[in-house]
């Protein structure tokens, strides 16, 4: 997964040669009345000060670039240091533009906790580099068939946005009001990439961004990629981003929703958090995907695609809310300590899932369900989507069902459904806990009864499951598993050294030999 050269052809302009001028001999004066070909002169505009507005300000430079056709470039005076604090609202980008900063540590642009920083209108190509975007806050509702709040720092509506060495810190998209707020959906604490938009981010950092609130759901504490859009991140850092405050909460760092595609290479996802919290209503509040949450959308209900290559997911967390007063008494559901996928495809290659945690909500009548310490892939449609792991390490992840009667915990490392493939993947030392009165199924891997799974050169070692009923310390499967002929006759080659509180250490389901490919 390699990204194309960003400046590629998108900013190239036709040669100035050609037409009447090309045919005219050197030194020849044009005849009277002969029209010269029209030209678009691209300009470089320099930001001279840190003011919010007025001559020499960034806002003035953006307005000037908008008024001139073609892709202009905004640069910053070399002497500038500090923060541009916005006091008159977001800046609108209505034409293709390049913004080249002096370095993320030298100049920041602050939304002043009062507004979004940039809104990019459809059909443009925008490049930003070497800046920090901080303290953006979006609380204003857009009506797009449903009421939404999007993009604390940047809203990209149907354009192409390239980011390089840009840092996003403390940006928020949040719904005001009591309970779950006054809007249906909240997405993208830092960036909302929407309406068939394209986002490419290289060497960027996303720190402490938050998406909060929503009567339906919140998604993407840092990035919301939605409605048929495509987002690519390469060598980016996602740290301590947070999605919370909605009825359903998806993706502490990234939400990939509504027929969209998310591609991530060489990125680190550390200590991101998807959290369900009690908001004064009797509703059950759930959380999915400590780092990445994927699902069909409300407007675009088609499946998504997510591809992860050479990424690390460390210490991400999902936590559902306790059962509220006046409700059913069931604690909230939590799933996917690193990644949660609903009715969509997922692939991981050369990646690590380490020490991620899933915590179900405490329940009065029923403890909240918890599953998928590293990854949870849930398929509720008859045609499951492909889920594949290649050369991936799943280690030391923890799943805890919510305290309360009849609690269920599944898949300390992985909880999977659909068409599943594991190749050269190691599932080691994951822990599944359902308490003294709950049921634990699959300390290493839980495979649903309808799953069809191919396991090639993969191992489950040292996983444990604890509960009143503990089944499959390593593997719990009721589905069909395609394995080598050696594993059919000697299942220990697949799973060994696992423990299920003295009950059944592995449940292998149906083991069938793989048909070798034709020579």
C-alpha positions in Angstrom: 0.0 0.0 0.0 2.0 2.9 -1.2 0.5 6.4 -1.9 1.1 8.2 -5.1 3.2 11.4 -5.2 0.9 13.9 -3.7 1.6 16.8 -5.9 1.5 14.5 -8.9 -0.6 15.9 -11.7 -3.3 17.6 -9.6 -1.4 20.9 -9.4 0.2 20.8 -12.9 -1.1 23.3 -15.4 -1.0 23.2 -19.1 2.1 24.5 -20.8 2.0 28.2 -21.6 3.2 27.3 -25.1 0.7 26.6 -27.8 -2.0 28.5 -29.6 -1.2 31.7 -31.4 1.9 32.5 -29.4 3.4 29.1 -30.2 3.0 29.7 -33.9 4.4 33.3 -33.8 8.0 33.7 -34.6 10.4 35.1 -31.9 10.3 38.8 -31.8 7.2 39.2 -33.9 4.7 41.7 -32.7 1.1 40.5 -32.6 -1.2 42.0 -35.2 -3.7 44.6 -34.1 -6.9 42.9 -32.9 -5.3 39.5 -32.4 -6.3 38.2 -29.0 -3.6 36.9 -26.7 -4.3 33.5 -25.1 -5.7 33.8 -21.5 -3.4 32.7 -18.7 -3.9 31.9 -15.0 -1.0 33.2 -13.0 -0.6 31.2 -9.8 0.6 33.3 -6.9 2.4 32.8 -3.6 0.9 34.7 -0.7 2.8 35.2 2.5 1.3 35.4 6.0 3.0 38.2 7.8 1.5 38.1 11.3 -0.5 36.0 13.8 -3.7 38.1 13.6 -7.1 36.6 13.1 -7.9 38.9 10.3 -6.8 41.9 8.4 -3.9 42.6 6.0 -1.1 40.0 6.3 -3.2 37.5 8.2 -3.9 33.9 7.3 -7.6 34.6 6.9 -6.8 37.4 4.5 -4.4 35.1 2.6 -7.1 32.4 2.2 -9.7 35.0 1.0 -7.2 36.3 -1.5 -6.5 32.7 -2.8 -10.2 32.0 -3.0 -10.7 35.1 -5.2 -8.0 34.0 -7.7 -8.7 31.1 -10.0 -6.2 28.3 -9.8 -4.2 26.7 -7.0 -2.3 29.4 -5.1 0.3 28.8 -2.4 0.2 30.3 1.1 3.5 30.5 3.0 4.5 32.0 6.3 7.0 34.6 7.1 10.2 33.0 8.5 10.1 35.2 11.5 6.6 34.0 12.7 6.4 32.0 15.9 3.3 31.3 17.9 -0.4 30.7 17.5 -3.0 32.2 15.2 -6.1 32.3 17.4 -9.4 32.5 15.5 -11.9 34.9 16.9 -14.3 35.3 14.0 -15.1 31.7 13.1 -13.8 29.1 10.6 -12.0 29.8 7.4 -13.7 28.7 4.2 -11.6 27.2 1.4 -13.4 27.5 -1.9 -10.6 27.0 -4.4 -7.7 24.6 -4.7 -4.9 25.7 -2.4 -1.5 24.8 -1.0 -0.7 25.9 2.6 2.9 25.4 3.6 3.7 26.0 7.2 7.1 26.6 8.8 6.8 23.6 11.1 4.2 22.1 13.4 6.2 23.3 16.5 6.6 26.8 15.2 3.1 27.9 14.1 -0.3 26.6 15.2 -3.8 27.6 14.3 -6.3 27.6 17.1 -10.0 27.4 16.9 -10.1 29.0 20.4 -12.5 26.3 21.6 -15.1 28.3 19.8 -15.1 27.2 16.1 -13.9 24.8 13.5 -10.7 25.9 11.8 -11.2 25.0 8.1 -14.1 24.1 5.9 -13.2 22.8 2.4 -15.9 23.0 -0.2 -16.5 20.3 -2.8 -14.4 19.8 -5.9 -11.0 21.3 -4.7 -7.5 19.9 -4.2 -5.9 21.2 -1.0 -2.5 20.4 0.4 -1.4 21.4 4.0 1.9 20.7 5.6 4.0 21.6 8.6 1.3 23.1 10.8 -0.5 22.4 14.1 -4.3 22.7 14.2 -5.4 22.9 17.8 -8.4 23.7 20.0 -11.0 23.5 17.2 -14.5 23.0 18.4 -17.6 22.3 16.3 -21.0 22.4 17.9 -23.1 23.7 15.0 -25.6 21.3 13.4 -25.7 20.5 9.6 -29.0 19.1 8.3 -28.2 16.5 5.6 -31.3 14.3 5.9 -30.3 13.8 9.6 -28.9 16.3 12.0 -25.1 15.9 12.3 -22.1 17.7 13.8 -18.8 17.1 12.0 -15.2 18.0 12.0 -13.7 19.9 15.0 -10.7 21.2 13.0 -11.4 20.4 9.3 -14.6 19.5 7.4 -13.7 18.2 4.0 -16.9 18.0 1.9 -16.2 16.1 -1.4 -12.7 17.5 -2.0 -9.2 15.9 -2.1 -7.1 16.8 1.0 -3.4 16.0 1.4 -1.8 16.4 4.8 1.9 16.1 5.6 3.5 16.7 9.0 0.3 18.3 10.4 -0.4 17.9 14.1 -4.0 17.9 15.5 -4.4 18.5 19.2 -7.4 19.0 21.5 -10.0 19.4 18.7 -13.6 18.5 19.4 -16.9 17.8 17.6 -19.6 17.7 20.2 -23.3 17.9 20.7 -24.6 20.4 23.2 -27.5 19.8 25.4 -28.7 17.3 28.0 -28.7 13.5 27.6 -27.2 12.5 24.3 -27.4 16.0 22.8 -29.8 17.3 20.2 -28.4 15.7 17.0 -28.4 12.3 15.5 -24.7 11.8 14.7 -21.4 13.4 15.8 -18.2 12.5 13.9 -14.6 13.5 13.5 -13.1 15.3 16.5 -10.3 16.5 14.3 -11.3 15.8 10.7 -14.6 14.8 9.0 -14.0 13.4 5.5 -17.4 13.2 3.9 -19.4 13.1 0.7 -17.1 11.0 -1.5 -14.1 13.0 -0.3 -10.4 11.8 -0.3 -8.0 12.3 2.6 -4.3 11.3 2.5 -2.3 12.0 5.7 1.4 11.3 6.0 3.6 11.7 9.1 0.8 13.4 11.0 -0.1 13.2 14.7 -3.5 13.1 16.2 -3.5 13.7 20.0 -6.4 14.2 22.5 -9.1 14.8 19.9 -12.7 14.0 20.9 -16.1 13.2 19.2 -18.9 13.4 21.7 -22.7 13.1 21.8 -25.4 11.8 19.4 -28.8 10.2 19.8 -27.8 7.6 17.3 -24.0 7.4 17.5 -20.7 9.2 17.7 -17.7 8.0 15.7 -14.1 8.9 15.1 -12.5 10.7 18.0 -9.8 11.9 15.6 -11.0 11.1 12.0 -14.5 10.4 10.7 -14.4 8.9 7.2 -18.0 8.7 5.9 -20.5 8.5 3.0 -18.5 6.8 0.3 -15.2 8.5 1.1 -11.6 7.3 1.1 -9.0 8.0 3.7 -5.4 6.9 3.7 -3.0 7.3 6.7 0.7 6.5 6.5 3.3 6.8 9.4 0.8 8.6 11.5 0.4 8.6 15.3 -3.0 8.3 17.0 -2.7 8.9 20.7 -5.4 9.3 23.4 -8.2 10.2 21.1 -11.7 9.7 22.5 -15.2 8.9 21.3 -18.0 9.1 23.9 -21.3 10.6 25.0 -23.5 8.9 22.4 -26.0 6.1 22.6 -23.6 4.0 20.4 -19.9 5.0 20.3 -17.5 3.8 17.5 -13.8 4.3 17.0 -11.8 6.1 19.6 -9.4 7.3 16.9 -11.0 6.5 13.5 -14.6 5.9 12.4 -15.0 4.4 9.0 -18.7 4.5 8.2 -21.2 4.4 5.3 -19.6 2.6 2.3 -16.2 4.2 2.9 -12.7 2.9 2.6 -9.9 3.3 5.2 -6.3 2.3 4.4 -3.6 2.6 7.1 0.1 1.8 6.8 2.9 2.1 9.4 0.7 3.9 11.9 0.7 3.6 15.7 -2.6 3.6 17.6 -2.0 4.0 21.3 -4.3 4.5 24.3 -7.3 5.6 22.3 -10.7 5.1 24.0 -14.3 4.4 23.0 -16.5 5.0 26.0 -20.1 4.6 26.8 -21.3 6.9 29.6 -24.5 7.3 31.5 -26.3 10.5 30.3 -29.4 10.5 32.5 -31.6 8.3 30.2 -32.8 4.7 30.7 -31.0 3.6 27.5 -28.3 0.9 27.3 -25.1 2.6 26.2 -22.6 0.6 24.1 -19.0 1.2 22.8 -17.1 -0.4 19.9 -13.6 -0.1 18.6 -11.0 1.4 20.9 -9.0 2.6 18.0 -11.0 2.0 14.8 -14.8 1.4 14.5 -16.3 0.3 11.2 -20.0 0.0 10.2 -22.5 0.8 7.5 -24.0 4.3 7.9 -27.3 5.9 8.5 -27.4 7.6 5.1 -25.2 5.2 3.2 -25.9 1.7 4.5 -23.5 -0.1 2.2 -20.5 -2.1 3.7 -17.1 -0.5 4.3 -13.6 -1.7 3.6 -10.7 -1.4 6.0 -7.1 -2.5 5.3 -4.3 -2.3 7.9 -0.7 -2.9 7.1 2.3 -2.8 9.4 0.5 -1.0 12.2 0.6 -1.2 16.0 -2.4 -1.1 18.3 -1.3 -0.8 21.9 -3.3 -0.2 25.1 -6.5 1.0 23.4 -9.7 0.5 25.4 -13.5 0.0 25.0 -15.8 0.5 27.9 -19.6 0.3 28.0 -21.8 2.1 30.5 -23.5 0.4 33.5 -27.2 -0.3 33.3 -29.0 3.0 34.0 -31.8 3.5 36.5 -35.2 2.7 35.0 -33.8 0.7 32.2 -33.8 -3.0 31.4 -31.1 -3.7 34.0 -28.6 -4.9 31.3 -25.1 -3.4 31.2 -23.8 -1.9 28.0 -22.1 -4.0 25.3 -18.4 -3.4 24.6 -16.4 -4.9 21.6 -13.2 -4.6 19.8 -10.4 -3.4 22.0 -8.4 -2.2 19.0 -10.8 -2.7 16.0 -14.5 -3.3 15.6 -16.1 -4.2 12.3 -19.8 -4.6 11.6 -21.0 -6.1 8.2 -17.8 -4.9 6.5 -14.5 -6.3 5.3 -11.2 -6.1 7.2 -7.6 -7.1 6.5 -4.6 -6.9 8.7 -1.1 -7.6 7.4 2.2 -7.5 9.5 0.5 -5.8 12.4 0.5 -6.0 16.2 -2.4 -6.0 18.6 -1.0 -5.7 22.1 -2.6 -5.1 25.5 -5.9 -3.7 24.3 -8.9 -4.0 26.8 -12.7 -4.5 26.5 -14.9 -3.9 29.5 -18.6 -4.6 29.5 -21.0 -2.5 31.5 -22.2 -3.5 35.0 -25.8 -4.8 34.9 -28.4 -5.3 37.6 -30.2 -8.2 35.9 -27.5 -9.0 33.2 -23.9 -8.1 33.0 -22.9 -6.4 29.8 -21.5 -8.5 27.0 -17.9 -8.1 26.0 -16.0 -9.6 23.1 -12.9 -9.2 20.9 -10.0 -8.0 22.9 -7.9 -7.2 19.8 -10.5 -7.4 17.0 -14.3 -8.0 16.9 -15.8 -8.7 13.6 -19.6 -9.0 13.8 -21.7 -10.1 10.8 -25.5 -9.8 11.1 -26.2 -10.3 7.4 -26.5 -13.6 5.6 -23.5 -12.9 3.4 -20.5 -12.4 5.7 -17.7 -10.1 4.6 -14.1 -11.3 4.4 -11.9 -10.9 7.4 -8.2 -11.7 7.1 -5.1 -11.7 9.2 -1.6 -12.2 7.7 1.6 -12.3 9.8 -0.2 -10.6 12.7 0.6 -10.8 16.4 -2.4 -10.8 18.9 -1.0 -10.8 22.4 -1.9 -9.8 25.9 -5.4 -8.4 25.1 -8.1 -8.6 27.8 -11.8 -9.0 27.7 -14.0 -8.6 30.8 -17.7 -9.1 30.8 -19.7 -6.6 32.9 -20.3 -7.5 36.5 -23.8 -9.0 37.0 -25.8 -12.2 36.3 -25.6 -14.1 33.0 -22.7 -12.1 31.7 -21.0 -13.4 28.5 -17.4 -12.8 27.3 -16.1 -14.0 24.0 -12.7 -13.9 22.2 -10.0 -12.6 24.5 -7.8 -12.0 21.4 -10.2 -12.2 18.5 -14.0 -12.6 18.1 -14.8 -13.2 14.4 -17.6 -14.1 12.1 -18.1 -14.3 8.3 -15.4 -15.6 6.0 -12.2 -15.6 8.1 -8.6 -16.3 7.1 -5.6 -16.5 9.5 -2.2 -17.0 8.0 1.0 -17.0 10.0 -0.8 -15.3 12.8 0.0 -15.8 16.5 -2.6 -15.5 19.3 -0.7 -15.6 22.6 -1.5 -14.9 26.2 -4.9 -13.3 25.8 -7.3 -13.3 28.8 -11.0 -13.7 28.9 -12.9 -13.0 32.1 -16.6 -13.5 32.7 -16.6 -13.4 36.5 -17.8 -16.1 39.0 -21.3 -16.3 37.5 -20.7 -15.6 33.8 -19.8 -17.6 30.6 -16.5 -17.3 28.9 -16.0 -18.6 25.4 -12.6 -18.5 23.6 -9.7 -17.1 25.5 -7.7 -16.8 22.3 -10.3 -16.8 19.5 -14.1 -17.1 19.4 -15.5 -18.1 16.0 -19.2 -17.8 15.4 -21.2 -20.9 14.4 -21.8 -19.5 10.9 -18.1 -18.6 10.3 -16.0 -20.4 7.7 -12.4 -20.1 8.7 -9.1 -21.0 7.0 -6.1 -21.3 9.4 -2.7 -21.6 7.8 0.5 -21.8 9.9 -1.2 -20.0 12.8 -0.9 -20.8 16.5 -2.9 -20.2 19.7 -0.7 -20.5 22.8 -1.1 -19.6 26.5 -4.5 -18.0 26.3 -6.9 -18.4 29.3 -10.7 -18.2 29.9 -12.3 -17.7 33.3 -15.9 -18.0 34.2 -18.5 -20.1 35.9 -18.7 -21.8 32.5 -15.4 -21.5 30.6 -15.1 -23.1 27.2 -12.2 -23.0 24.9 -9.2 -21.4 26.7 -7.5 -21.2 23.3 -10.1 -21.7 20.6 -13.9 -21.8 20.8 -15.5 -22.6 17.5 -18.8 -24.2 16.4 -18.2 -23.4 12.7 -16.2 -25.0 9.9 -12.4 -24.6 10.1 -10.1 -25.4 7.1 -6.7 -26.6 8.3 -3.8 -28.7 7.1 -4.2 -32.5 7.1 -1.7 -32.6 10.0 -3.9 -30.4 12.2 -6.9 -32.5 11.4 -5.2 -35.5 13.0 -3.2 -33.5 15.5 -5.1 -30.4 16.6 -2.5 -29.5 19.2 -0.4 -28.2 16.3 -2.9 -25.3 16.1 -3.7 -24.7 19.7 -1.8 -25.8 22.8 -1.0 -24.6 26.3 -4.3 -22.9 26.7 -6.5 -23.0 29.8 -10.2 -22.8 30.5 -10.6 -23.0 34.3 -10.5 -26.7 34.3 -13.2 -27.3 31.7 -12.6 -27.5 27.9 -9.3 -26.0 26.9 -10.1 -26.0 23.1 -13.3 -26.4 21.1 -12.2 -26.9 17.5 -15.6 -27.1 15.7 -15.4 -29.0 12.5 -11.8 -29.5 11.3 -11.6 -30.1 7.5 -8.4 -30.5 5.4 -7.7 -27.7 3.0 -7.6 -28.6 -0.6 -4.1 -27.8 -1.9 -4.0 -25.4 -4.8 -3.5 -26.9 -8.3 0.1 -27.3 -9.4 
